[in-house]
Amino acid sequence: MLVGMGLPEGLAAAIAGWDVGASKDALFDDGKQLSTLIGRATTPLSVSVAEAIKG
């Protein structure tokens, strides 16, 4: 599908691999690295979505 949309084959394969990895919790990190990097606690996606819906 990605190649059909004009992406180079190598990039399409990489994106597909990232998606598979993300679906298997490859992005999960219990080490608080993002919080350390941004200097504050992270906000759960559910909270961000709820705030966006409220307007």
N, C-alpha and C positions, 0 to 999 in steps of 0.2 A: 504494500500500500504506500509506504513512504517513498519508495523508488518510483512508483507510478505517479507520485506527486512532484517528481523532479529532483528529489534528493539523491546525491551520489550514493552508490551502493554501500560503501564503507561507513558513511555517516548514518545511513538508515539502519545498518546492522548494529552500530554502537547505540543508537537511541533505543532500538528494540531490546538490546541487552540491559540497558539501564532500567527500562520499564520492568523487565523480568526480575532484576535484582531488587528493585523497590518493592515489588509485590511479595518478595520473600524477606522483608524487613532488613534489607541491606543498608538502609539509611538510618536504622535505629541506633541511637547512641545514648547510653545511660551515663556517660561520663561528663555531661554538662559542658561540653566543648563549645557549643554555640552560645550558651549563656556567658561563658567566660570571654568569648570573642567579642560579643556585643555589649558586654558590661551590664547586663540586666537579665532578669528571669525571662524565659521565653513565654510566649502566649500560646496556649493550646488552639489548634485550628477551630475547634468547636466554639470557643469564646470569640475568636475573630469573626467567624461567620455570623454568630448571633448578634454581635455588635453592628456588623454591616447591614444586617436585615432590619435592625431597629432604626437605622438611618441616623 
